[in-house]
């Protein structure tokens, strides 16, 4: 089970379309973000093999916020903890593949 948690944690952090969408729906005001990164510990992933679902908590979603486009403009780095859930499919007894991923919304960047 530990290997599956590690594998699924890696797939969650690399599911770029979901993380990009989460950042796009976050109210950044007049600011822009140019980079982001996600980290998640395998022990923060809970797998239910019977119904092929999972939950995760404490994923660190780190992103930058830039106040302008010129060099020297204000630049801040934020980290928000995100939780979520999803589904997977079994490829074989040792491999699972992420099917769906849903995350909590981030509404503020304070």
Residue pairs with C-beta under 8 A, 6 or more apart in sequence:
1 47
2 42
3 94
4 47
4 94
4 96
5 42
5 43
5 45
5 47
6 42
7 95
7 96
8 42
8 45
8 47
8 54
8 88
8 96
8 98
9 40
9 41
9 42
9 44
9 45
9 56
11 97
11 98
12 38
12 40
12 45
12 56
12 59
12 84
12 86
12 98
12 101
13 38
13 39
13 40
13 59
15 98
15 101
18 101
18 102
18 103
19 36
19 38
19 61
19 103
20 36
22 61
22 82
22 103
22 105
22 106
23 33
23 36
23 61
23 63
25 105
25 106
26 105
26 106
26 107
26 109
27 107
27 108
27 109
28 65
28 109
30 67
31 65
31 66
31 67
31 109
32 65
32 66
32 69
33 63
33 64
33 65
33 66
34 64
34 66
35 63
35 64
36 61
36 62
36 63
36 64
37 61
37 62
37 63
38 59
38 60
38 61
38 62
38 82
39 59
39 60
39 62
40 56
40 58
40 59
40 60
41 58
44 56
44 57
44 58
44 59
45 54
45 55
45 56
46 54
46 55
46 56
47 53
47 54
47 88
47 96
48 54
49 90
52 87
52 88
52 89
52 90
52 99
53 85
53 86
53 87
53 88
54 85
54 86
54 87
54 88
55 83
55 84
55 85
56 83
56 84
56 85
57 81
57 83
58 81
58 83
59 81
59 82
59 83
59 84
59 103
60 79
60 80
60 81
60 82
61 79
61 80
61 81
61 82
61 106
62 77
62 78
62 79
62 80
63 77
63 78
64 75
64 76
64 77
64 78
65 75
65 76
65 77
65 78
65 109
66 73
66 74
66 75
67 73
67 74
67 75
68 74
78 109
80 106
80 109
82 103
82 104
82 106
83 103
83 104
84 101
84 102
84 103
84 104
85 102
86 98
86 99
86 100
86 101
86 102
87 99
87 100
88 96
88 97
88 98
88 99
89 96
89 97
89 99
90 96
90 97
91 97
